[in-house]
Amino acid sequence: MASHGTVDAVTDDDWLDLLTMAAANVALSLGSYDDMKRNGDRRGQYGFDLVTDAAVLDVLAETGVATFSEESGYRPGTSSGDDVVIIDP
């Protein structure tokens, strides 16, 4: 990413790279997840939703971008940008 791994002054290509890394982390995390029928913490939620959410957040947290996730709610960012990544595993 531009600007030392934060979301300050990122390009479209930076976003694509970041989201590609997040998707790869999801694939890796789900590849070792063996209980696809396990429920999550609330009604209608599945364990794989939580695994997916955590995998995406692990990648995005390093950038300082704010996130809003169906599974974990809003997390303010630490960067000076106004960008928010919406996550709906």
N, C-alpha and C positions, 0 to 999 in steps of 0.2 A: 504494500500500500504506500501511497505517497506519505509524506510527513511522519516517518518513523513508526508505522503501525497504528496510527490513530486515524480517526475519520475526518480530521481537519484537511480540507482541500483534496478530496479524493476525486478520481475520475470515474467515468462509467466503467472503464476496464478494471479499475481497482475494485469496484463493487462486484463485478462479475467474478473476479478472482476470489474475493472474500466469500461470496455465496457458494462458489464451487468448492472451496475448502470446507465450508460448513456442510454441504451435501456429502462430501467424501467422509467427513467425520460421522455423519449420521449412518452412512452405509457401513462403516467400520463398527460402530456401536451396535447397530441392529444385527450385524453378522455374527456377533457373539451373544446375542440375546436369545434365549431358548424357551421363553414362556409367553408366546404371543397371545394366549388366552387370559393372562393375568389381568385383573382389574387394576385401575389406578387408585388414586386417593379419594375420588368423588364419583358419583353416579355418572355413567356414560363415558368415563375416562378409562383408557387402557394403559397398561404398563408400558407398552411400546411408545405411547405418546410422551410419557415422562422421559424415557430413554432418548427419544428424538429431541425433545426440548433441551435436555441437558447437553446433548452433543452440539446443538446449534449454539447454545449460550456459551459453551466453552470456547468456541472460535470467536464469537462476536465480543465477548468480554475483553479480550486482548486489545480491541480497537477503541474501546471507550464509547461506542455507539449506544444510544438508548434502545431498549427493546420493549415491545408489548407482545406478550404471548398468551395464547388461549390457556395454556397450562400453568404458567407461573406469574402472569400479570405483568405489570409495568415495572421496568427497572430503568432508572434514570442513567443517562450516560455521563461519562467524565470528560468528554471532549467538548470543545466550544461549538460544535455544529448543532444544527436543529434536526438532524436526521433521526428517524426512529424506524427500526426494522420490525415489521410485523411478522410474528411466527404463529403458524397454525399447523401443527404437525398432523 
